[in-house]
């Protein structure tokens, strides 16, 4: 977007909103940024405590279960950080240079896709631990876990990188000197990209849902047929996979959220921004509180060491 277009946009905003309304929008923007920043700090504090506990205790480093979990915590931290940067940037400056926007979108989309794939790996690890305990040490080694995580990142990069390649082919180089409103559909420069994106979303989530259902069913059967001594661990694994399913549902909200645009498009611009903010808080921030709850509060090892760190710091 050149300087003439920026001037026209500024004139349009001034004509649409009187000065009093513009002042109100600025106040709202400051309040929104403050709320998001506060929630971000609280979430980062909890996740930071989990990461610190993991790094300080060698017993976690050789366990694939904890490695997979802490990777998801790192991914949440990374995703929230990029999301916060994009949110504040959009509040302050809606139109972003295309290279900056695309770089942030690639990071955001990749980390978002990585979450369900990580959940699938965690469910498979619990399945092997309960249903094939004699092979767990052989199958769930740290090198194999690291390779599996590397593959998930490669797969997670495919949607955004493929969109960027398509943009390079259908747009002139001058497009990358312009500015756009930085959101997911900024990648869509051709109608077939939307179809491609929907197909990839369906494939991704169908694959992870099949893994969740398969592991849940296997662990459920194992829990019913297990001896009394093994029932407790099987039941915990059963509940953990069930919570992974809830996390997966929350992950899907990220991709279902754009559908709400259909219902708010008729609202005034000011209310559209409010609805988008509420959606952002629930989908991108509050859903991240579930990860610490699953292990940070339910796992005995994490509980013991976190309490130790808290007592020491006090």
N, C-alpha and C positions, 0 to 999 in steps of 0.2 A: 504494500500500500504506500503510495507516494505522498508528498507533503500536501498536494492539492486535495487528495482523498481524505487525509487526516483533518484538514481544515473543514471540509464538507461534513464529516462525521461530527466534529465538535459543534458546528452550527446546528446540525440536526438535533443533537442532544439538548442544546440550549433552547431550541424551539420547542422540543417535546416536553421538557421539564423546566419549569420556572426555577429561579435561583433558590427559593425556599425548599423546593423539592430536591434540588441538587445537593443542598446542604444536608438534608435528611438522608439522602443516599450515601453521602460521605460518612455521616455518623454511623449508619447501618454497617457500612463497609468496615469501619474501625472496630465496631462491636463484633462483627463476624470474625475478623482476623484475630481478635483477642480470645474469643471462645475457642476457635480452632487451635490457636497456639497453646492455650491452657490444657486442652485435652491431649494435644500432642506431647506436652511436657510430662503429664501424668502417665501416659502410655509408655513414653520412652524411659521414664524412671522405673516402671515395673519391668519392662523388657531388659533394660540395662542391668537391673539386679539379677535377672535370670542369666544373662550372658556372663556377667561377672562371676556368678556362682559356678557356671559351667567351666569357665576358663581356669578358675582357682582349684577345682577338684579333679585330679587325674582320673578318678574312677569313672567319670562320665565320658572321657575321651576314647575309651576302647569299647564303648557300647553303641552299636548302630542306632538303637532306639533314641538315645539322647542326642546323637549327632544329627539325625534327621529332624528332631524337634528343634534343636538350637539353630539349625539352618533355616527353619521356618520362621523362628523369631528374628533372625538376621534379615530375612526377606521382608518381614513385616516392618522392621525398622527402616529398611531401604525404601520400601514402597510408600510408607507414610511420609518419609522425608521428601521424596520427589513429589508426592501428592500435595504436601504443604507448600512447597516452593511454587508449584503450578497454581495452587489456589490463591496464594498471596499475590503472585504475579498477575493473575487474572483480575483480582480485585483492584490492584493499583493501575495496571496497564493491560486492558483487554486484548489489544492487538499486539502480537508477539512476532518477532522476525522468524521466518519459516525455518531456518536451520536450528535455532534455539528451540522452537516449538517441537520440531520433529525429534531432536535429541532427547528432550524430556519425555515425549510420548513413547519413544522406543523403550526407555528405562521403565516408565510407568506400566505400559502394556505387558512387557516381558515379566516384570515382578508380579503383576496381577495373574498372569497365566501360570506362573510358577507355583502359586499357592495350591490350587487343586491337584497338580501333579505331585507335589510334596505330600499332600494328604493321602494320595493313592499309595505312595511308597511307604508311608507310616502304617497304613492299614495292612499292607502286604507283610511288613516286618512283624506286626502283631499276629498275623495269621500263621506265619512260619513258627513263631515262638510258642504258640499254643497247639497248633495242629501237627507240626513237625519239629518238636523240641530237640530231637537227636541231631537234626540237620541244621539247626539254627546257627550254631557256631561256624559251620562250614559255609552256609549261604549268606549270612548277614555279617560279613567281615567289613572292616573299615575301608579297605581299598575298593571293595565292590560297592559299598555305600557311596563312596566319593565318586566313582564312575557313574553310578545311577543319577546322582545329583547333577553331574556335569551334563549328562544326556537331557535331563529335564530343562536345564538352562538353554541348551541348543534348541530344543523343541519350543520353548517359550519365546525364543527370539524370532522364530519363523513368521508369525503373523505380521508383526510390525516391520520386520526387514523386508518381507515380500511386498508389503504395501509401499515402502519407500522405493524399492526397485521399480515398481509400476509407475510411481510418480515421476521418477527420472526419465522413463520412456515416453510418457504422455505429456509432460510439461516441458516448456523451454527453460533454459538456465536462468532466465530473468525472473521466473517465478520464485526462485530461492532468494531473491533480493527484496521480496515483498513482505508484508505482514499479514497474519491471519489470526482469527480467534482460536486460541490454542485449546482444542478439545478433541476427543476421539475421532469425530467425523472430518477433521481437518486432513486426514490421510485419504479420504474418499474423493478422488478426482475423476472417477469413472463409475458408471452404474454397476458394472460387474464386480467391483471391489466390495460392495455391500453384500452381494450374494456369497462371495468368497469368504468374507468375515463370518457370516452366519453359518456357513458350512463348517468352517474351522471350529467355531464355538460349539456346534453340535457334536462334532467328532471328539473334541477335547473332553467335554463334560460327559458324553455317553461313555467314553473309555473309563473315566474316573468313577462314574456311578456303577459301572459293571464291576470294577475292582472292589468298591465299597460293599456292594450287595454280595459278591462272591465271598469276601473275607468275613463279612458279618454273619452270613449263613453258616460258613464253615466253623467259625468260633462258637456260634450259638449251638450247633450240633455237638461240638466238642465239650461245651460247658454242661450239656445235659447228660452226656455219657461219661464225664470225668468222675474220678473217685472224689471222695469228700475232701481230701487234702489238696487236690488240684482245682476244685470248684471255685475257690476264692480268686485265684489268678486268672482263671478262664472268664469268670464273671467281670473282673476288672477290665480285661481285654475286650470283652463284649461291649461294656459301657463306653470304653475309649473309642472303639470303631463307630459306635452310635453317635458320639460327640463329633467324630470326624465328619459324619454325614451332615450334622447340623452346621459345621464349619463350611462344608461344601455348598450347602444351601445359601449361606451368607456370601460365599464367594460368587455364586451365580447372580446375586443381586447387583453386582458391579456391571454385569452384561445385560441384565434385565432393566436396569435403571433408565437407560435412554428411551425405553418404551413409554415412560411417563411424559415424555415431550409431547406426545399426541394429545394428552389431556390438559396440558398447561399452555399450549400454544395460543389459545384464545385469551389468556389472562394478560393484563397489562405487564409491561416489561419489568416493572419494579417487583411485582408478585412472582413473576417467573424466576427472578434471581433469588427470591426468598425460598421458593420451593426447591430450587436447585441446591441451595445451601443446606437446607434440612436433609435432603437426600444425601448430600456429600457427607454430612456428619454421621448419619446412621450407617451408610454403606461402607465408607472408607475408614472411619475412625472407631466408632463404637463396636463394630464387628471384630476389631482387632483385640478387644478385651478378652475374648473367649480363649485364645491361645494360652495366655498365662494361667488361666483358671484350670485348664486340663492337666497341666503338669506342675505348674508353680504351687498350686494348692492341693492337688490330688495325689501327686507323687511323693512318696515318703522320703526318698533321698533328697529331692529338691527342698521339701519342707524342712528337713533337719538342718541342711546347710544354710538355707536362707535365714532361718531363725538364728543360727550361729552368727552369721554376718551382721544381722540386725542388732543382736545383743552386743557384739564387739563394737559396732559403730556408735551405739548409745553409751 
